[in-house]
Amino acid sequence: MSFDLDRLVRNNIRDLKPYSSARSEFKGSAEVFLDANENSFGSPAGNGLNRYPDPLQVRLKKRIADLKGLGVDQIFAGNGSDEAIDLLYRIFCEPARDASIICPPTYGMYEVSAAINNVGVVMIPLTHDFQLNSRAMIDAFSPNTKLIFICSPNNPTGNLMQRQAVIEIIENFDGIVIIDEAYIDFASTPSFTGELQKYPNLVVLQTFSKAWGMAGLRVGTAFASPEIVALLNRVKPPYNISTTAQQILLEALDQKTQIDEWIKISKTEREALRIALLDLDLVQTIYPSDANFILAKVADAVGIYKSLVAKGVVVRDRSNVELCEGCLRITVGTADENRQLIAALRDFGSKLEVSII
């Protein structure tokens, strides 16, 4: 494979003169800031929120770099992973001409972002055991195929993609391969960030919304070569992560021991939930999971979903998703939440038996 990053970048992005914010122009220390038209008198919320945040999140990225064993210039921080997905389309895909490859069933925002950016999508469904059809993907490559999205562990199926199949795709594609690792903390396999030095066409997405418990903060990361990260920084909005989000995340990064304990508990509860679900007659199949959720094929997905909602228990009905017919996606909750779920399912099952009789 011959990889040429410059060839992939849209001409208008390559020639773009990015917006230069007041905070990006100033370097050094100062006491009087009269450069950004902020409210000099303060903020009702206090804590310096009258000032714009660091546009490149330097302190935050240094902490993330230490945590991940990467260079600061290999890290893009965004408003959730969704911002990075959108920016990758804008940087590499010419509207109404180029295309991406996605492998359903998978995370829906890959397709939605493509539609927003008027970019074509080539669908290469997963196999029936929810693995990549790497041969079909390679056969689908064309000069206008610029991006491939691979979710591993996959959403909504929960399984990891076979590593060798992923590497085969990376090594045979001269565009950008994006591996979405939103759930990697719950898996036992190493992250693909360890492959960034070897593969210049690789981008790895991660998030602080799952294992780190900060979905409400909306901070995601893209790890890639310094050249790709520089492109992402060129196109992003100037202040894409708020001061509050940066401050809270910096504090949270000191709590790695707590996060590791929660991950351990989640894995234990995942196995306990799997066993409890399999004990129910209305559950037909539990698919292997390396995430913090379980995909379960059940006797009556729509009926069970409605019954659970009526009892105040919300799961995700995935029965209308390709290859997930009859399935519910169930997040691993606390031990008490999982018990409430199982009790509600048992109640539904007993009523179903009565109605059949």
Buried (B, 14 or more C-beta within 10 A) or exposed (E): EEBEBEEBBBEEBEEBEBEEBBBBEEEEEEEEBEEBEBEEEEEEEEEEBBBBBBBBBEEBBEBBBEEBEBBBBBBBBBBBBBBBBBBBBBBBBBEEEBBBBBBBBBBEBBBBBBEEBEBBBBEBBBEEEBBBBBEBBBEBBEEBBBBBBBBBBBBBBBBBBBEEBBBBBBEEBBBBBBBBBBBBBBBEEEBBBEBBEEBBBBBBBBBBBBBBBBEEBBBBBBBBBEEBBEBBBBBBEBBBBBBEBBBBBBEBBEEEEEBEEBBEEBBEBBEBBBEBBEEBEBBEEBBBBBBBBBBBBBBBBEBBBEBBEEBEBEBBBBBEBEBBEBBBBBBBBEEEBBBBBBEBBBEBBEEBEEEEE
